[in-house]
């Protein structure tokens, strides 16, 4: 049984350098404007048999604004960052530089008291592997960029350290096709943006 899961990265809720761990802020004005520009390209994804989203306000708002009427999936929540929740990476580094270095270097590390990177990747991958869909079915999931990076690492069976080398831009789409344990990656691009040569 083969099916397709298209991940849509949530529109932004802050400038890149102001992004916070487990950010629960709603879309900012720029995020709303991005959704409006991208909507014509992304609206066809609403025809998917199953439509999901992360539990964050910006993921829910992005899915709703695109007409997906997504079902919230707790398994698609961001990585549990423990006491670093709400910090930017810079703030965590200023307070606990050795702990941040350990967390970045070791996928098993939990210096913040939350979830390890490996556990996060495994949780998101478990969600991916257990979707109830018919052969040839389509799923769309609006999620935080971190969740999409975790799904891609899992789908490609890449080393956890590759998580740090994947860049997921707001409203970009990435599709994995296949079935449990056998995934293929397809790059779809960034909605609402033109490519320059």
Secondary structure, DSSP 8 states (H G I E B T S, - for coil): --EEEEEEE---SS-GGG--TT------HHHHHHHHHHHHHHGGGGGSSEEEE-SSHHHHHHHHHTT---EE-GGGS----GGGTT--HHHHHHH-HHHHHHHHH-TT--TTSS--HHHHHHHHHHHHHT----TT-EEEEEE-HHHHHHHHHHHHT--GGGGGG----TTEEEEEEEETTEEEEEEEEETT-----
